[in-house]
Structures are given as structure tokens and as C-alpha cells.
Amino acid sequence: MLLSSSLKALAGALLLGASVVSAQETSEKASVAGLFPGWPKPGKKCLFPRKRKEWRKLSNREKEEWLDGFMCLSKLPHTDALTPVVRPPDIAPVNASSSFYDDIVYMHMDLNLKIHFTGQFLPWHRWYQQFVEDQMRKKCGFKGTMPYWDWTKDAHDIYNSPIWESHPRHGLGTWGDPNKVFRVTDGALRNMKLSYPSPIVGFRRNFTIQPYLNVLPATNPNHTIFANETYQAKDVHRLVNGYVGDFVGFQYDFEFVPGSHSALHRTLGGDMGGYCPSTAYPGCVGGPTFSPNDVTFFLHHGMVDKIWADWQKKNKKNKNAFFGGSVQDRAKFPNGAPPNLGLRSPMPAAGMVPEEALIEDVMDIKGGYLCYEYV
Ligand SMILES: [Cu+2]
């Protein structure tokens, strides 16, 4: 049984308190000025949305430019603006000789408990993708936008997906070398220096199709499931067409373990799966922290974001549906325990922006501070 009935009942109960406001009200309230320089300001129309394409629809040149953007960020120095706010005791401390890209990874590490299994999950990851694109544009002359990976096309055989290209300039890289802690030694990012959980050259990727054997309790029959059972076309269909007005149910279906979001992370193993390399510091704890080390993170979250945007578009009751708590309590609250978040709640950024964006600023991908569409 994938969804426990008590959690389902709880999700239903939480829905009764769901906050739904009109689009007009939302755009009037959008308020954080100058957050994304050069981006449409509140009140301005998004006339020319950037087109976010599926990875395979990108030209080799476009793939190369996007991968170059990450390489560029990884060569820029660490910024003192990074100010950890959660400071979980089980992550590595900030490494002063790390890179700007490591800072971006560190935000996700530090904020882990605030942005997963809380109401922040979908809006924060939408914001994070835009933030990274903006950094690539501002600091690295990137002219494109974020692509996404439609994993339903490969769900039957992720290992042999054509997206794993070894090409030194436009390749995402293939699978990691088991003799080198599963570091990916081909593709455009084979020499990318990373600092977390400990300094290493090259991110890690390790095909893991039964990732829950040691994660879910052995007493749970789900622990033998094949990860690709939950990110098929049928799953996306259920998500996009179901849960009318039910943000909590929608998020829970997406984020619960072993649902599609986590199952895809775990299938890629290594950094995306949140596994510590054997070379990390003693006591390294994995989990959804340093997963952006593998930039496939942004392709995956592009797909997650697209599915949310498609759901929002599907029914006017979905458009501005939002409800969630701010504190992780996975046993009792599928998307966070009180104090509850609202559309006016800020999204934490660990000091990396002058002013934090609000959840309402990212509710519409063609409004407020966002201006893109999935094609
Ligand atoms: Cu995340």
C-alpha cells in the first residue's frame, strides 16, 4: 500500500484549510523588488516567456552552454553572503575555500529540513531553479534557460537512457566508476570541483534500481520495490489530473517515499541519491542535502516543476492552491506541521539574496518574477 490511509485522511483534513486566492490578488501583492534583476517587475506583463525544453530537444550547442554555466559557477569563489540558518549538526561546516557553486549546493544542505516535506517543497525548488539560472546569466553570460528531463520517456530503462552522453562538451556524463567512488569520469562536468560532503573532483552517479532495501524498514513490503515503478507516465497522469484543489494531496503523492520525486533521486544514486562517498569524513550523513552536486538535479526538478505547473493549469481551483506547514513532521503531517505557511511566507535563501522572495512570487510561472513556460 503506497499511501497510508491515515495520512490520506490527514491530507484530506488539511485540505479543508487550504488557502486559495485569486490570480489578481496574488499579482497585486507581489512585492519583493529587484529580486531577479532584469526580470519582469510586478505589474509588468510576461510577454516573452523563456521556453524551457526537454533535454533531448536542446541542440548540442544549447546543452554545452547550459553545462558551461555550471562549470563557470564552480570556478567562481565562495561568497561570504552565504549564511547558514538551520545549521543541522550532521552536515559539513562551510568550507571557506569552496566555490560559488558549492555555496548554491550548501543552501540546499543547510535548508534541507525547511524545504523538504514542508509546504516549501514545490515553491522553493521552483525559486531555486530560477535563482541558479539568474546566477548563470548574471555571472557567466548564460543566455538560455533551464531545461527539464521527462523521465517518463526513460522510466522503463533509466540505465540506458540516451540522455547519458559521454561527449566532453555537451554530455551529461554516463554512470560513475565503481572503483572511483562512482565518480563520473566522462561528459562536460568530469573535472568539476565540488566541496561537499568533502572535496572531490567530479560528481557521483550510481545506478540503483532498488534503493529502498536499506532505507524503508525491512518490515515494510515496499522496501523491495523497483524505483521506476513510481515515475511512469501513469504517475504523471494521476498527478496532473487528480487532486483538484488539493495541494497537500498533490504534494504528498509527489514527495512521499517511494513516490516519483524521491524514487528518481535514488535511482541515480551517488550525489542525487544523497549517499555519502566512502571517502567522506567519518560520520557523514546522507539524505536530500548535497544532491545538486549532480546538475541532473535541475533537469529532474524541471520536470517536477513542469508537473506542478501543468497541474496548476489544469483547473482554476489548482492555480493558486497552497497549503503547508513550516516544520518537518513526516509521521503526522505529509507536508509539514504548524506553524503553517501562507502565500506571503518568505522562502529561505541562507543569505544568498538581498531580500527573500515570497511563496506568492513563484505561484505563477508567467507572472510576478517568473516568465517561462515548458514546451
Ligand atoms: Cu531538494
Residues whose N, C-alpha, C, O or C-beta is under 5 A from the ligand:
A	BS01	CU	P288
